[in-house]
Amino acid sequence: MLLDNLNLTLGDALMLALLLWLFIRAPWIMSALALLCVGGTLLILLPLDIYYSMLPLPLLGLGLGMLFHTLYQRRTAAPAAPVRATPGES
């Protein structure tokens, strides 16, 4: 079986747990970073030809666009108003 050859150390398990937690906590940013990593990896691994660079370049652009959009949304978001107690509450 495939799982018989799986050798996970404690560091590997912690890294997988951290990545899973980040995907749950910030899915938009982690998806953008995953697209950037996949696009960069494909750009490095595929041969230098215009036909083969058609997939990695849009992946890189989509990842960067998602990342910049998220950062822009966070910068332009209005700060939350403080919660005030109503009269009569202590």
C-alpha positions as CSV (number, residue, x, y, z in Angstrom):
1,M,0.0,0.0,0.0
2,L,1.0,3.6,-0.4
3,L,0.5,4.4,3.2
4,D,3.1,1.8,4.3
5,N,5.9,3.9,2.8
6,L,4.7,7.1,4.4
7,N,7.3,8.3,6.9
8,L,6.1,11.4,8.8
9,T,8.3,12.8,11.5
10,L,7.0,15.2,14.2
11,G,8.3,18.2,12.3
12,D,6.5,17.1,9.1
13,A,3.3,16.6,11.1
14,L,3.6,20.0,12.7
15,M,4.3,21.7,9.4
16,L,1.1,20.0,7.9
17,A,-0.9,21.1,10.9
18,L,0.4,24.7,10.6
19,L,-0.5,24.8,6.9
20,L,-3.9,23.3,7.5
21,W,-4.5,25.9,10.3
22,L,-3.5,28.7,8.0
23,F,-5.7,27.5,5.2
24,I,-8.7,27.5,7.7
25,R,-7.7,30.8,9.3
26,A,-6.9,32.8,6.1
27,P,-8.1,30.8,3.0
28,W,-7.9,33.8,0.6
29,I,-4.3,34.6,1.3
30,M,-3.2,31.0,1.5
31,S,-4.9,30.3,-1.8
32,A,-3.1,33.2,-3.4
33,L,0.3,32.0,-2.0
34,A,-0.5,28.5,-3.2
35,L,-1.1,29.8,-6.7
36,L,2.1,31.8,-6.6
37,C,4.1,28.8,-5.5
38,V,2.5,26.5,-8.2
39,G,3.1,29.1,-10.9
40,G,6.7,29.7,-9.9
41,T,7.4,26.0,-9.7
42,L,5.9,25.3,-13.1
43,L,7.8,28.3,-14.5
44,I,11.1,26.8,-13.2
45,L,10.3,23.2,-14.1
46,L,8.8,23.6,-17.6
47,P,11.1,24.2,-20.6
48,L,11.6,27.8,-21.8
49,D,9.0,27.9,-24.6
50,I,6.1,30.3,-25.1
51,Y,3.7,27.4,-25.3
52,Y,4.7,26.0,-21.9
53,S,4.7,29.4,-20.1
54,M,1.0,30.0,-20.9
55,L,-0.1,28.2,-17.6
56,P,2.4,29.5,-15.0
57,L,2.2,33.2,-15.9
58,P,-1.6,33.4,-15.4
59,L,-1.2,31.4,-12.2
60,L,1.4,33.9,-10.9
61,G,-0.8,36.8,-12.0
62,L,-3.9,35.4,-10.4
63,G,-2.1,34.8,-7.1
64,L,-0.6,38.3,-7.1
65,G,-4.0,39.8,-7.9
66,M,-5.7,37.9,-5.1
67,L,-3.0,38.9,-2.7
68,F,-3.0,42.6,-3.7
69,H,-6.8,42.6,-3.6
70,T,-6.8,41.2,-0.1
71,L,-4.3,43.8,1.1
72,Y,-6.2,46.6,-0.5
73,Q,-9.5,45.5,1.1
74,R,-7.8,45.4,4.5
75,R,-6.3,48.9,4.1
76,T,-9.5,50.5,2.9
77,A,-11.8,48.8,5.4
78,A,-13.3,51.1,8.0
79,P,-12.2,50.4,11.6
80,A,-14.9,48.9,13.7
81,A,-16.8,51.3,16.0
82,P,-16.3,50.7,19.7
83,V,-19.2,49.1,21.5
84,R,-20.8,51.5,24.0
85,A,-22.9,50.5,26.9
86,T,-26.5,51.7,26.8
87,P,-27.8,53.9,29.7
88,G,-28.9,51.9,32.7
89,E,-26.3,49.1,32.2
90,S,-23.4,48.9,34.6
